[in-house]
Amino acid sequence: MQYFAKSYDVIVIGAGHAGIEAGLAAARLGAQVGVFTINMDWVGNMPCNPSIGGTSKGHLVREIDALGGEMGKAADANTLQSRILNLGKGPAVHSLRAQIDRRRYSEYMKHVMELQDGLEIVQAEVVDLTRTGDGRWQCLTRLEAVYQADCVILATGTFLGGRIYVGDVSYDGGPDGMFAATALAASLKRLGVPTRRFKTGTPARVNRKSVDFSNLERQDGDPHIVPFSFDGEIQPQNKLPCYITYTNSETKRIILENLHRSPLFSGKIDGKGPRYCPSIEDKIVRFSEKERHQIFIEPCGEHTEEMYLQGMSSSLPEDVQLKLLRTVPGLEHVQVMRTAYASTAPAPISAR
Ligand SMILES: Cc1cc2nc3c(=O)[nH]c(=O)nc-3n(C[C@H](O)[C@H](O)[C@H](O)COP(=O)(O)OP(=O)(O)OC[C@H]3O[C@@H](n4cnc5c(N)ncnc54)[C@H](O)[C@@H]3O)c2cc1C
């Protein structure tokens, strides 16, 4: 049976990077804020690359910091390796990018939110959003609690009606094995909130002990690290290296032979892909003249052996993924801990 749980000034649905900053900013301006998340253990999750910054995104993080946000400080406190990219090009494109300990980053952000006056963080799935007679917003959770607020901020990331694709297999799902917010997606549709479906994807994660680093190029961080935060309270440290390897003609052959099994090419996926994370099969087709593509092998954290294969995002079936990974120098005997996947999710593009 539904029960009335609480009234806030502002409700933020989502405790990802957007929801965290929205919730903290509203609370720091004096509002009473409730922030809702599907999974309390993955606040500020990095479902793809365990890194912060890079071209254009690095500028955004520093702008958030200048406005009193938390992301820059959290990144500085949890850096594994930091570099300024594009130093060979003009200053407009110099980009600060840091490899981040994703588990520690998440714990750091959760703790900041727990300590923030005026903010409550709640693990509950919002399944319905309605307008009350007096013009307030009402959120109903899966466990039938009713929360009201003057304003609701949707920061639902890739969970809203999310769908996962690996070859011929597809199912409803959010990132990292979490469930998709299907009920809220339907509720927004009823409210007439327009959405646009986006496509994204992520590479496999592999066990460090199964990678042969002996012939790979090692990449260390910059000797002098520029922090993201202008406060300069935390001086980030380089703790772990990354490594570089390349695909080759055999990788290309396997991908081209199996393109028909990729949902990207069979027409199963219709969403637009963000320009910054094309899949390896997409790159092989679009840049067919290239014989090899660069792959960065990056650490996911200080206390895990999981490594991220930047540049190898894929939606090919699991058996094909294994075959193509094992053509790459250093990955001949690789053990995959998490299979690469593509996902699509509708994102709200405006609300009344
Ligand atoms: C496979 C994959 C690859 C990606 N690749 C990249 C990339 O290369 N570069 C990049 O910048 N971004 C990438 N992204 C996007 C990435 O998700 C975002 O960069 C970042 O996580 C977005 O932050 P966010 O705050 O908007 O949403 P998210 O981090 O997705 O957070 C959404 C939050 O909303 C909550 N939520 C959703 N629905 C409900 C509900 N009904 N009730 C309660 N809580 C709810 C979730 O629990 C979560 O806390 C990728 C995402 C995925 C899944």
The ligand as an SDF file (V2000), in Angstrom:
LIG
                    3D

 53 58  0  0  0  0  0  0  0  0999 V2000
   28.4010    1.0430  -21.6960 C   0  0  0  0  0  0  0  0  0  0  0  0
   28.5550    2.5030  -21.4570 C   0  0  0  0  0  0  0  0  0  0  0  0
   29.5780    3.2060  -22.0680 C   0  0  0  0  0  0  0  0  0  0  0  0
   29.7600    4.5610  -21.8590 C   0  0  0  0  0  0  0  0  0  0  0  0
   30.8020    5.2360  -22.4440 N   0  0  0  0  0  0  0  0  0  0  0  0
   31.0230    6.5510  -22.1560 C   0  0  0  0  0  0  0  0  0  0  0  0
   32.1540    7.2700  -22.6360 C   0  0  0  0  0  0  0  0  0  0  0  0
   32.9770    6.7230  -23.3380 O   0  0  0  0  0  0  0  0  0  0  0  0
   32.3130    8.5600  -22.3110 N   0  0  0  0  0  0  0  0  0  0  0  0
   31.4100    9.2000  -21.5370 C   0  0  0  0  0  0  0  0  0  0  0  0
   31.5850   10.3690  -21.2370 O   0  0  0  0  0  0  0  0  0  0  0  0
   30.3390    8.5430  -21.1000 N   0  0  0  0  0  0  0  0  0  0  0  0
   30.1470    7.2610  -21.3720 C   0  0  0  0  0  0  0  0  0  0  0  0
   29.0530    6.5810  -20.8960 N   0  0  0  0  0  0  0  0  0  0  0  0
   28.0580    7.3340  -20.3130 C   0  0  0  0  0  0  0  0  0  0  0  0
   28.2050    7.3410  -18.8490 C   0  0  0  0  0  0  0  0  0  0  0  0
   27.1060    6.6260  -18.3460 O   0  0  0  0  0  0  0  0  0  0  0  0
   28.2060    8.7710  -18.4460 C   0  0  0  0  0  0  0  0  0  0  0  0
   29.3750    9.4310  -18.8330 O   0  0  0  0  0  0  0  0  0  0  0  0
   27.9960    9.0090  -16.9920 C   0  0  0  0  0  0  0  0  0  0  0  0
   27.8670    7.8730  -16.2000 O   0  0  0  0  0  0  0  0  0  0  0  0
   26.7390    9.7920  -17.0370 C   0  0  0  0  0  0  0  0  0  0  0  0
   26.4800   10.2480  -15.7620 O   0  0  0  0  0  0  0  0  0  0  0  0
   25.0020   10.5380  -15.3890 P   0  0  0  0  0  0  0  0  0  0  0  0
   25.0530   11.1580  -14.0590 O   0  0  0  0  0  0  0  0  0  0  0  0
   24.3080   11.2830  -16.4760 O   0  0  0  0  0  0  0  0  0  0  0  0
   24.2770    9.1150  -15.3390 O   0  0  0  0  0  0  0  0  0  0  0  0
   24.6620    7.7330  -14.6580 P   0  0  0  0  0  0  0  0  0  0  0  0
   26.0620    7.7020  -14.1980 O   0  0  0  0  0  0  0  0  0  0  0  0
   24.1820    6.6860  -15.5960 O   0  0  0  0  0  0  0  0  0  0  0  0
   23.7460    7.7270  -13.3690 O   0  0  0  0  0  0  0  0  0  0  0  0
   22.3530    7.5860  -13.4530 C   0  0  0  0  0  0  0  0  0  0  0  0
   21.8270    7.5090  -12.0490 C   0  0  0  0  0  0  0  0  0  0  0  0
   20.4170    7.5020  -12.1100 O   0  0  0  0  0  0  0  0  0  0  0  0
   19.9130    6.5130  -11.2260 C   0  0  0  0  0  0  0  0  0  0  0  0
   18.5710    6.1560  -11.6870 N   0  0  0  0  0  0  0  0  0  0  0  0
   18.1600    5.9610  -12.9630 C   0  0  0  0  0  0  0  0  0  0  0  0
   16.8550    5.7110  -13.0030 N   0  0  0  0  0  0  0  0  0  0  0  0
   16.4180    5.7660  -11.7290 C   0  0  0  0  0  0  0  0  0  0  0  0
   15.1620    5.5720  -11.1150 C   0  0  0  0  0  0  0  0  0  0  0  0
   14.0680    5.3000  -11.8290 N   0  0  0  0  0  0  0  0  0  0  0  0
   15.0680    5.6900   -9.7730 N   0  0  0  0  0  0  0  0  0  0  0  0
   16.1590    5.9740   -9.0150 C   0  0  0  0  0  0  0  0  0  0  0  0
   17.3800    6.1620   -9.5410 N   0  0  0  0  0  0  0  0  0  0  0  0
   17.5060    6.0560  -10.8850 C   0  0  0  0  0  0  0  0  0  0  0  0
   20.9560    5.4200  -11.2780 C   0  0  0  0  0  0  0  0  0  0  0  0
   20.8770    4.5640  -10.1530 O   0  0  0  0  0  0  0  0  0  0  0  0
   22.2310    6.2730  -11.2850 C   0  0  0  0  0  0  0  0  0  0  0  0
   22.5670    6.6250   -9.9670 O   0  0  0  0  0  0  0  0  0  0  0  0
   28.8610    5.2270  -21.0490 C   0  0  0  0  0  0  0  0  0  0  0  0
   27.8210    4.5190  -20.4350 C   0  0  0  0  0  0  0  0  0  0  0  0
   27.6700    3.1660  -20.6160 C   0  0  0  0  0  0  0  0  0  0  0  0
   26.5460    2.4400  -19.9380 C   0  0  0  0  0  0  0  0  0  0  0  0
  1  2  1  0
  2  3  1  0
  2 52  2  0
  3  4  2  0
  4  5  1  0
  4 50  1  0
  5  6  2  0
  6  7  1  0
  6 13  1  0
  7  8  2  0
  7  9  1  0
  9 10  1  0
 10 11  2  0
 10 12  1  0
 12 13  2  0
 13 14  1  0
 14 15  1  0
 14 50  1  0
 15 16  1  0
 16 17  1  0
 16 18  1  0
 18 19  1  0
 18 20  1  0
 20 21  1  0
 20 22  1  0
 22 23  1  0
 23 24  1  0
 24 25  2  0
 24 26  1  0
 24 27  1  0
 27 28  1  0
 28 29  2  0
 28 30  1  0
 28 31  1  0
 31 32  1  0
 32 33  1  0
 33 34  1  0
 33 48  1  0
 34 35  1  0
 35 36  1  0
 35 46  1  0
 36 37  1  0
 36 45  1  0
 37 38  2  0
 38 39  1  0
 39 40  1  0
 39 45  2  0
 40 41  1  0
 40 42  2  0
 42 43  1  0
 43 44  2  0
 44 45  1  0
 46 47  1  0
 46 48  1  0
 48 49  1  0
 50 51  2  0
 51 52  1  0
 52 53  1  0
M  END
$$$$
